[in-house]
Amino acid sequence: MEVMALRKQLVITPQNQVPAVEDKYAPRQRRVINRGIAQSEKEYQQGLSFGPFETHETFIASLETQAAKLRGKRIRPAAK
């Protein structure tokens, strides 16, 4: 921050700007993020999403059903 006295007034000028959200990530990270967002949008358009749910109970039931499906697909590490 820079402060100057100019004709009976103080002029305050910020020196360091807060970086934009785009600058928060490296270009490689930004590409990975954008790729994931694009994939999610594509899956949503194909109808590969769940909800909206009428009640909390229907949400939990759907969540448990999907978790049970994933449990069967678990990849186990090779034996030593």
C-alpha positions, 0 to 999 in steps of 0.5 A: 500500500502506498500513502501520499499526502496531496493537497490536504488529502491522503491518497492510498494506493494498493500495491498488491492485487489479489490474484484472480481465481484463474491465477490460483492454479498452475496451467496443468492443474487448470487443465485437469480441473477443466477436464473433470468439469467437462466430463461431469457435464457430459455425464449429466447430459447423458443422464448419468446422475442421481436426484433430485430426491423427494426426501432424505430417506430416498437420498440415503437409499440411493446412496446405499444402493450405489455404495453396495454396487461399488463394494463389489467392484473393489480392486484388491492388491496382488498377494505378496 
